[in-house]
Amino acid sequence: TLKNSNIMGIKTKTIAPFIAAAATAQGAYDEIAQECVADLAEELELNDLQKEVEAAFKKIEKLSDDDFDAYLEEAAKAVKAGEKEATLLISLQVLASDGVITADEMENYFAFAELLGIDDEKASELFDDFVEEADDLEIEA
């Protein structure tokens, strides 16, 4: 699904905070999320992705809510204009990795979009396209 977005060449450090935040939104950086990250690492040819996401996840675990928001705001500034949608889609892939999008995860998705400067309409469009392409994805929102 990411092949057609201009994602190749994206930096590991750019997307790791968002992947870790998406995993956090799921409650834990569990096996399912780790598997999803392993697949992404392979698909995007980013050998150090798993290590970076793990480091970002450990960092996030220690942050208060306010610090977490600040951390993601900083991370969003590092995302190049042409990589914003791809970064959002990657987070969505992690949020959806367990086959379910909960109301909380949906909220997180739109919060990520806002941080990345993607308006709700575009974020909704990306979300709908993703859901259409996904097999057996359950939406609990």
Secondary structure, DSSP 8 states (H G I E B T S, - for coil): --TTSTTTT--HHHHHHHHHHHHHHTTS--HHHHHHHHHHHHHHT-TTHHHHHHHHHHHHHT--HHHHHHHHHHHHHTS-GGGHHHHHHHHHHHHTTTSEE-HHHHHHHHHHHHHTT--HHHHHHHHHHHHHHSSS-EE--
